[in-house]
Amino acid sequence: MVGLATITAARAAVINGTYVAFVPIVAMVLVRMRPRFSEYVGIGLILAGLYAFSADAGFSLAAGDLWTLGCSFTFGVQIVITNIMVKRSDPMALSIVQIVAAAAMGWIIVGARGGIGTPWSEMPWGTLLYLAVAATALVIALQTWALGRTSPIKATLIFSLEPVFAALFAGLFFGERMTGREYLGGALILCGVIASEALGRMARRPEREQPAAS
């Protein structure tokens, strides 16, 4: 939120997307998980798609860029750690811990900044409820449950579709038009996800077809 207050959505999109590159590095450090060849291909296509999607964002780093980059890195760490913890803990309990901790930190920051400046009567309660329930609590619960059933790298490849869905919903709700470069970027991101899964299945097929040792 601090980053988005000072940079454009296009810049935020391309910087947030860098967690696609952070997650394999974090996974190798924490759990010694090396990406497969298919995942390297997917990561490459997705990074190319993110660049095409937001090429006009530029790459000089200001304060808002650094906040957003830090957010991207910590999100990558969160994906890997959640993948580890959810295999030892109940997904719902782990989700509640994350939500309560995030809420507590949020109120601490609000208090440190002098409290809420907007009068209660002017608060957009419908928007806030949606962001709190659907876009935060429900999403964290679903993400935690899903991360217990896949690898952090594969989950990250799927998460990379976020800017594509954002562009589609912006078109549906606000009539925003996608440029040719954005269509190209979206296609590259989608191809990256599909290529990673398809190549991964092709690589695993010979292993399944080998006869079991007697």
C-alpha positions as CSV (number, residue, x, y, z in Angstrom):
1,M,0.0,0.0,0.0
2,V,2.9,2.4,0.8
3,G,4.4,1.6,-2.6
4,L,1.2,2.0,-4.5
5,A,0.6,5.4,-3.0
6,T,3.7,6.7,-4.8
7,I,4.1,4.7,-8.0
8,T,1.8,3.7,-10.9
9,A,0.0,0.5,-11.1
10,A,2.1,-0.5,-14.2
11,R,5.3,-0.1,-12.1
12,A,3.8,-2.0,-9.2
13,A,2.8,-4.8,-11.6
14,V,6.2,-5.4,-13.1
15,I,8.0,-5.1,-9.7
16,N,5.5,-7.3,-7.8
17,G,6.0,-9.9,-10.6
18,T,9.6,-10.4,-9.6
19,Y,8.6,-12.8,-6.9
20,V,8.5,-15.4,-9.7
21,A,12.3,-15.2,-9.7
22,F,12.6,-14.9,-5.9
23,V,10.7,-18.1,-5.0
24,P,13.1,-20.6,-6.7
25,I,16.0,-18.9,-4.9
26,V,14.3,-19.0,-1.5
27,A,13.2,-22.6,-2.1
28,M,16.8,-23.6,-2.9
29,V,18.1,-21.9,0.3
30,L,15.4,-23.1,2.7
31,V,14.4,-26.5,1.4
32,R,17.1,-27.4,-1.1
33,M,14.5,-27.5,-3.8
34,R,16.0,-27.0,-7.3
35,P,13.6,-25.9,-10.1
36,R,13.1,-28.5,-12.9
37,F,13.9,-27.6,-16.5
38,S,10.2,-27.1,-17.2
39,E,10.0,-24.6,-14.4
40,Y,13.0,-22.7,-15.6
41,V,11.3,-22.4,-19.0
42,G,8.0,-21.3,-17.4
43,I,9.8,-18.7,-15.2
44,G,11.6,-17.3,-18.3
45,L,8.4,-16.9,-20.3
46,I,6.6,-15.4,-17.4
47,L,9.3,-12.8,-16.7
48,A,9.3,-11.9,-20.4
49,G,5.5,-11.6,-20.3
50,L,5.7,-9.4,-17.2
51,Y,8.2,-7.1,-19.0
52,A,5.9,-6.9,-22.1
53,F,2.9,-6.3,-19.9
54,S,4.5,-3.4,-18.1
55,A,7.4,-2.3,-20.3
56,D,6.4,1.3,-20.0
57,A,7.0,1.2,-16.2
58,G,10.7,1.9,-16.4
59,F,13.3,0.4,-14.1
60,S,14.8,3.3,-12.1
61,L,14.1,2.6,-8.4
62,A,12.6,5.3,-6.2
63,A,11.4,4.9,-2.6
64,G,8.0,3.5,-3.7
65,D,9.7,1.0,-6.0
66,L,11.9,-0.3,-3.1
67,W,8.9,-0.7,-0.8
68,T,7.1,-2.7,-3.6
69,L,10.3,-4.8,-4.3
70,G,10.5,-5.6,-0.6
71,C,6.9,-6.7,-0.6
72,S,7.6,-8.9,-3.6
73,F,10.5,-10.6,-1.9
74,T,8.6,-11.2,1.4
75,F,5.7,-12.6,-0.6
76,G,8.1,-15.1,-2.2
77,V,9.4,-16.1,1.3
78,Q,5.8,-16.4,2.6
79,I,4.9,-18.8,-0.2
80,V,7.9,-21.1,0.6
81,I,7.4,-21.0,4.4
82,T,3.7,-21.6,4.1
83,N,4.4,-24.6,1.8
84,I,6.6,-26.0,4.6
85,M,4.4,-25.2,7.5
86,V,1.1,-26.3,6.1
87,K,2.4,-29.9,5.7
88,R,2.8,-30.0,9.5
89,S,-0.2,-27.9,10.6
90,D,-3.9,-27.6,10.0
91,P,-4.4,-25.2,7.0
92,M,-7.3,-23.3,8.7
93,A,-5.3,-22.8,11.9
94,L,-2.3,-21.6,10.0
95,S,-4.6,-19.2,8.0
96,I,-6.1,-17.7,11.2
97,V,-2.6,-17.1,12.6
98,Q,-1.5,-15.3,9.5
99,I,-4.7,-13.2,9.3
100,V,-4.6,-12.2,13.1
101,A,-0.9,-11.4,12.9
102,A,-1.5,-9.2,9.8
103,A,-4.4,-7.5,11.4
104,A,-2.4,-6.8,14.6
105,M,0.5,-5.3,12.6
106,G,-2.0,-3.2,10.6
107,W,-3.5,-1.6,13.7
108,I,-0.1,-1.1,15.2
109,I,1.0,0.9,12.1
110,V,-2.3,2.8,12.1
111,G,-1.8,3.8,15.7
112,A,1.8,4.8,15.1
113,R,0.7,7.1,12.3
114,G,-1.9,8.8,14.5
115,G,-5.0,6.7,13.9
116,I,-7.6,6.8,11.2
117,G,-8.0,10.2,9.6
118,T,-11.2,9.5,7.7
119,P,-14.5,10.0,9.6
120,W,-16.4,6.7,10.2
121,S,-19.4,8.1,8.4
122,E,-17.3,8.5,5.2
123,M,-15.6,5.1,5.3
124,P,-16.3,3.0,2.2
125,W,-17.5,0.0,4.2
126,G,-18.6,-2.1,1.3
127,T,-15.1,-1.9,-0.3
128,L,-13.4,-2.5,3.0
129,L,-15.5,-5.6,3.8
130,Y,-14.7,-7.0,0.3
131,L,-11.0,-6.3,0.7
132,A,-11.0,-7.8,4.2
133,V,-13.1,-10.9,3.7
134,A,-12.8,-11.9,0.0
135,A,-9.4,-10.4,-1.0
136,T,-7.6,-11.1,2.3
137,A,-9.1,-13.7,4.6
138,L,-10.6,-16.0,2.0
139,V,-7.6,-15.7,-0.3
140,I,-5.1,-16.5,2.5
141,A,-7.2,-19.6,3.5
142,L,-7.4,-20.9,-0.1
143,Q,-3.8,-20.2,-0.7
144,T,-2.7,-22.0,2.5
145,W,-4.8,-25.0,1.7
146,A,-3.5,-25.2,-1.9
147,L,0.1,-24.7,-1.0
148,G,-0.1,-28.0,1.0
149,R,-0.9,-29.8,-2.2
150,T,1.7,-28.4,-4.7
151,S,5.2,-27.1,-4.8
152,P,6.0,-23.4,-4.0
153,I,7.5,-22.9,-7.5
154,K,4.5,-24.3,-9.3
155,A,2.2,-22.2,-7.1
156,T,4.2,-19.1,-8.0
157,L,3.9,-19.8,-11.7
158,I,0.1,-20.0,-11.3
159,F,0.1,-16.8,-9.2
160,S,1.8,-15.0,-12.0
161,L,-1.6,-14.9,-13.9
162,E,-2.7,-12.2,-11.4
163,P,-1.9,-9.2,-13.8
164,V,-3.7,-11.0,-16.6
165,F,-6.9,-11.4,-14.5
166,A,-6.5,-7.8,-13.3
167,A,-6.4,-6.5,-16.9
168,L,-9.5,-8.6,-17.8
169,F,-11.5,-7.4,-14.8
170,A,-10.5,-3.8,-15.5
171,G,-11.9,-4.3,-19.0
172,L,-15.1,-5.8,-17.7
173,F,-15.8,-3.4,-14.9
174,F,-14.3,-0.1,-16.1
175,G,-14.1,-0.6,-19.9
176,E,-10.3,-0.3,-20.0
177,R,-8.7,-1.5,-23.2
178,M,-5.6,-3.7,-23.3
179,T,-2.9,-2.7,-25.7
180,G,-1.2,-5.1,-28.1
181,R,1.8,-5.3,-25.8
182,E,-0.4,-6.2,-22.9
183,Y,-2.1,-9.0,-25.0
184,L,1.4,-10.2,-25.8
185,G,2.5,-10.1,-22.2
186,G,-0.6,-12.0,-21.1
187,A,-0.1,-14.6,-23.7
188,L,3.5,-15.1,-22.7
189,I,2.5,-15.5,-19.0
190,L,-0.2,-18.0,-19.9
191,C,2.3,-19.9,-22.1
192,G,4.8,-19.9,-19.3
193,V,2.3,-21.6,-16.9
194,I,1.2,-24.1,-19.6
195,A,4.7,-24.9,-20.8
196,S,5.9,-25.5,-17.2
197,E,3.1,-28.0,-16.6
198,A,3.2,-29.7,-20.0
199,L,7.0,-30.1,-20.0
200,G,6.9,-31.3,-16.5
201,R,4.4,-34.0,-17.4
202,M,6.4,-35.1,-20.4
203,A,9.5,-35.4,-18.2
204,R,7.7,-37.4,-15.6
205,R,6.1,-39.8,-18.1
206,P,9.2,-41.9,-18.8
207,E,9.8,-42.3,-15.1
208,R,6.3,-43.7,-14.6
209,E,6.6,-46.0,-17.7
210,Q,9.9,-47.6,-16.4
211,P,9.2,-51.2,-15.0
212,A,9.6,-51.5,-11.3
213,A,12.8,-53.2,-10.1
214,S,12.2,-56.7,-8.9
